[in-house]
Each structure stands twice: as C-alpha cells, then as structure tokens.
Amino acid sequence: MPGKRIAIIGAGPIGLEAAMLARLRNFDVVVIEQGGVASNVRSWGHVRLFSPFEVNASAWSRAACDRSALPPDDALLTGDEFFEQYLLPLSQHPLLKGSLKEQTRVVKIGKRRFWKGDAIGKHSRLESPFQLLIESAAGEEYEEADFVLDCSGTSGNHNWLGEGGVPALGERHLARRIEYGLPDISGKDRPRFSGKRTLVVGSGYSAATTIVALGNLIEQDSATRVFWLTRQASDTPLPTIKDDSLQGRVDLTSAANELACKSETRVTWLADAKVRQLSVDESDDLLVTIELQTEQGDLACQVLAVDNVIANVGFHPDRSLYEELQIHECYASQGPMKLAAALMGEMSADCMTQSSPGVDGLKNPEPGFFILGAKSYGRDSRFLLRIGLEQIQSVFDLIAAEAE
Ligand SMILES: Cc1cc2nc3c(=O)[nH]c(=O)nc-3n(C[C@H](O)[C@H](O)[C@H](O)COP(=O)(O)OP(=O)(O)OC[C@H]3O[C@@H](n4cnc5c(N)ncnc54)[C@H](O)[C@@H]3O)c2cc1C
C-alpha cells in the first residue's frame, strides 16, 4: 500500500513475518527491536521446538526465500537452529533492507493530535498518525506510522514466585540470584548446576524442560539435588493431554512426571506448596522458606538451602507501551479483551487444537493498533506460532481495507 507506513514492535518470529507480508503488500515498514533479531528465541536457543518447521514459518515468507536453503518441513529445530536457518536470513531478505532498527526500544505509543480521552472509540482517531517514542544509544526520537503492530512478546516481564503472584519476601532484592528463564543446563550453564542443589518452581513446559535437563545431570553427577515445587495438589506435576498430536510434548511431559513421581530419583517433588520468603545465609546459600500442606491438612513451613532457584512461573505483557491508547484489556489475562474472551471459551490445554478467533478478536477500540503474537495471549501461555501467522493474515486483510 504505497504511502502508508506500518511500525512493528519486536523482531521476533511474528514481527519479522508481519514485516515480510507488509513489504509484499507494498507498505512502507519499520521494525523496532530492543535487542538483536529474535532475541527471545535466542535466549532459549538450546531448547527444541515441539512443532515442526512447516507450521512455524509462513507460506508467504517461505515462497519469498530460497527454498533450497530452508530446513525440511518436518524438522524439529532448536531455537538456535530456527534463528540461524530461518529468522536471521529472513531479517536479511532484500525486501526488508533498511527496515530494521535493532538495539532500539519502543518506550511509549500515542497519537498525534489525539490524547487518550479524545474521540473515544471513534474511527476518526485513524486520521491522525501514531507517534512512537523510541530510544537507542543515539538518544530519543519519534517515529510516525499509520498502523502499529505490537509484536513485542512477554518475555521481558516475568511473574513473581510468591503466593497470588505477589513477590515472595526478599525476592525483589534477590532477583539477580534467581533464574526466570531457561538456563542451558546441559551446555554452557552446566557448571552452575552440576553437583549443586536447585529449586525449580512451576508446572508448565518450561519447568518440565528444566527438570528433564536436571534429571540428565543427576545421571552424570549423583551429587546433584533437585527440588520441584508446584502449587497444585495433583497426581503428577504436569497434566497429560489426551491424544496429544505432538510427540515431543508427550515425551517431555512423561519424562518430567516420572522424575517427580519415582521414589528412586533425586528429584523431590513438593506439591501444593508456596514460596514465602528468600534470604541468603553466611555461606551464600539461598534459603527458601516454603509453606506446604501436611497430610493432616495443616500448613507447615520448611526451609530449603539451595545453590540455585529457577522460577519457571510465566510472563506477562508490558502494557505501559500502549497506556496512552484506547485498549480494552482482559482483567484476568491482560490480553486484548475480545481475543481473551474467545480464548476463555476454548480452555483446552492443547494449544494445537485452538483456532484463531479471526480479525474481530484482534480489533481494539484504538483503530489501526493491533497486538499480535505471544503478547496477544497476555498471561495465557498457550500461544503457538501457527496462530500468530493466522493473526497476521487476518490483520493485513483489515488494514488493506482501511488503508484505501
Ligand atoms: C522454550 C519455548 C519453547 C517454545 N516452543 C514453541 C513451539 O515449539 N512451537 C510454537 O509454536 N511456539 C513455541 N513457543 C511459544 C512462542 O511461539 C515463542 O515464545 C515465540 O518466540 C513468540 O514469538 P513472538 O514474535 O510473538 O514474541 P518474541 O519471540 O518474544 O519476540 C518479541 C520481540 O520483541 C522485542 N521487544 C520487546 N519489547 C520491546 C520494546 N519495548 N521495543 C522494541 N522491541 C521489543 C523482544 O526483544 C523480542 O525480540 C515456545 C516458547 C518457549 C519459551
């Protein structure tokens, strides 16, 4: 669409795919990325994706790339392989030349001429461009755009360890000692965990990935000790998905559950437990006070002395970026309201069975502004790249109609 400019926040998989479609449809595009290309994917580069390449990459970008250089459709790539074999070449595609601003952070998005409370919910707000305050080592500047796609993910904003999502006592001060991501336990981070005591908190696939890696470490160094804390009382830490179509996810779930439930492993599962307090003793051990239910139903306190705490407790969106725009958010997931409502109606834990709710779910009261990718799911961790690619297509159909 000549003459119309789209600003895309984030050069993750969804931001890059959106940028390619924008260029293929002749929009002027700028992608603003606070780090380097796909910096979130690279932070868990040692982890293998459980969905095959063909559903992780769009038809439009694959058609525009040199097909012989692409991974096979059925390849289950690690994050690093996905970056090296697809996302990096995509970011260097001639169509995107000059469109990427790396090491540049979007601080705030507003509108020229309209303040937040002006022309409430009116389409006339689209007549004035968006204004983005961006910041890099060179300083601050404004970017202007007719449309904005917020593809900034959630990985920069971890949840907290304490009960109800409130930081545990002492957690904020010790946050630098806590790992909120996925360390490379079998690779470069191994010395930090081998022969050491580690507490893992969480009951999703990230926690399962961590536990399985630690389980492998125990086999190589039997001095390694692992505590796995989950807040639910259930038979296994992770639920199993009936007739799961993703074999990688089936294997991960059963390996992690087995490590937790078999008595002879050196993984101690603490179910129905909460983290209350963290402190450091004179030998620099982390002391973690946990509360757990006894078999008699009483609340008991236990103090664990550990070398590491890995908090795989999820992430939430940074909504401060768009607080000067008119956005209707879900009060539970913090995703855009219409999409969140559609997702709540689809409570299956199997993200592979989810359908994309279509463009209506992606519309905000603020015309021309869309939240796509992992951020569109807010705190809901079921997002899949396949869904993000469908979102991009739906949004571009709408933008094309509005840009005319
Ligand atoms: C370990 C792991 C395994 C996964 N495996 C799969 C899988 O097998 N299949 C699948 O479909 N999904 C998988 N996912 C889920 C999801 O697809 C990925 O998290 C994916 O990276 C989401 O892509 P995204 O582009 O929406 O966000 P991100 O990859 O998070 O990209 C967002 C980008 O925005 C940038 N950014 C953030 N804030 C700003 C700002 N203010 N200004 C500028 N830039 C900013 C970030 O630096 C980042 O580069 C997995 C997730 C994890 C964590």
The ligand as a MOL file (V3000), in Angstrom:
LIG
                    3D

  0  0  0     0  0            999 V3000
M  V30 BEGIN CTAB
M  V30 COUNTS 53 58 0 0 0
M  V30 BEGIN ATOM
M  V30 1 C 11.0950 -22.5730 25.4310 0
M  V30 2 C 9.9780 -22.2410 24.4980 0
M  V30 3 C 9.6300 -23.1290 23.5020 0
M  V30 4 C 8.6090 -22.8370 22.6020 0
M  V30 5 N 8.2870 -23.7540 21.6550 0
M  V30 6 C 7.3220 -23.4620 20.7630 0
M  V30 7 C 6.9880 -24.3970 19.7150 0
M  V30 8 O 7.5460 -25.4940 19.6150 0
M  V30 9 N 6.0300 -24.0360 18.8250 0
M  V30 10 C 5.3790 -22.8340 18.8880 0
M  V30 11 O 4.5420 -22.5710 18.0290 0
M  V30 12 N 5.6370 -21.9630 19.8930 0
M  V30 13 C 6.5750 -22.2430 20.8140 0
M  V30 14 N 6.8540 -21.3400 21.8300 0
M  V30 15 C 5.9610 -20.1690 22.0340 0
M  V30 16 C 6.1600 -18.9420 21.0890 0
M  V30 17 O 5.9100 -19.3040 19.7750 0
M  V30 18 C 7.5070 -18.2670 21.2130 0
M  V30 19 O 7.6180 -17.7220 22.5140 0
M  V30 20 C 7.7650 -17.1320 20.1970 0
M  V30 21 O 9.0560 -16.6200 20.4290 0
M  V30 22 C 6.7640 -15.9800 20.2420 0
M  V30 23 O 7.0730 -15.1000 19.1820 0
M  V30 24 P 6.7470 -13.5230 19.2200 0
M  V30 25 O 7.3450 -12.9610 17.9650 0
M  V30 26 O 5.3020 -13.3140 19.4610 0
M  V30 27 O 7.4970 -12.9460 20.5100 0
M  V30 28 P 9.0450 -12.9330 20.8980 0
M  V30 29 O 9.7680 -14.0680 20.3100 0
M  V30 30 O 9.0690 -12.7640 22.3710 0
M  V30 31 O 9.6110 -11.6120 20.2090 0
M  V30 32 C 9.3300 -10.3280 20.7050 0
M  V30 33 C 10.4790 -9.3920 20.3660 0
M  V30 34 O 10.1050 -8.0670 20.7740 0
M  V30 35 C 11.2190 -7.4220 21.3560 0
M  V30 36 N 10.7230 -6.3530 22.2450 0
M  V30 37 C 10.0970 -6.4950 23.4360 0
M  V30 38 N 9.7760 -5.2840 23.9490 0
M  V30 39 C 10.2260 -4.3430 23.0590 0
M  V30 40 C 10.2030 -2.9170 23.0480 0
M  V30 41 N 9.6420 -2.1990 24.0260 0
M  V30 42 N 10.7730 -2.2800 21.9860 0
M  V30 43 C 11.3370 -2.9960 20.9740 0
M  V30 44 N 11.3940 -4.3650 20.9600 0
M  V30 45 C 10.8300 -5.0240 21.9800 0
M  V30 46 C 11.9480 -8.5500 22.0690 0
M  V30 47 O 13.3050 -8.2100 22.2840 0
M  V30 48 C 11.7610 -9.7300 21.1140 0
M  V30 49 O 12.8170 -9.8470 20.1830 0
M  V30 50 C 7.8910 -21.6160 22.7220 0
M  V30 51 C 8.2400 -20.7120 23.7320 0
M  V30 52 C 9.2720 -21.0110 24.6130 0
M  V30 53 C 9.6280 -20.0090 25.6880 0
M  V30 END ATOM
M  V30 BEGIN BOND
M  V30 1 1 1 2
M  V30 2 1 2 3
M  V30 3 2 2 52
M  V30 4 2 3 4
M  V30 5 1 4 5
M  V30 6 1 4 50
M  V30 7 2 5 6
M  V30 8 1 6 7
M  V30 9 1 6 13
M  V30 10 2 7 8
M  V30 11 1 7 9
M  V30 12 1 9 10
M  V30 13 2 10 11
M  V30 14 1 10 12
M  V30 15 2 12 13
M  V30 16 1 13 14
M  V30 17 1 14 15
M  V30 18 1 14 50
M  V30 19 1 15 16
M  V30 20 1 16 17
M  V30 21 1 16 18
M  V30 22 1 18 19
M  V30 23 1 18 20
M  V30 24 1 20 21
M  V30 25 1 20 22
M  V30 26 1 22 23
M  V30 27 1 23 24
M  V30 28 2 24 25
M  V30 29 1 24 26
M  V30 30 1 24 27
M  V30 31 1 27 28
M  V30 32 2 28 29
M  V30 33 1 28 30
M  V30 34 1 28 31
M  V30 35 1 31 32
M  V30 36 1 32 33
M  V30 37 1 33 34
M  V30 38 1 33 48
M  V30 39 1 34 35
M  V30 40 1 35 36
M  V30 41 1 35 46
M  V30 42 1 36 37
M  V30 43 1 36 45
M  V30 44 2 37 38
M  V30 45 1 38 39
M  V30 46 1 39 40
M  V30 47 2 39 45
M  V30 48 1 40 41
M  V30 49 2 40 42
M  V30 50 1 42 43
M  V30 51 2 43 44
M  V30 52 1 44 45
M  V30 53 1 46 47
M  V30 54 1 46 48
M  V30 55 1 48 49
M  V30 56 2 50 51
M  V30 57 1 51 52
M  V30 58 1 52 53
M  V30 END BOND
M  V30 END CTAB
M  END
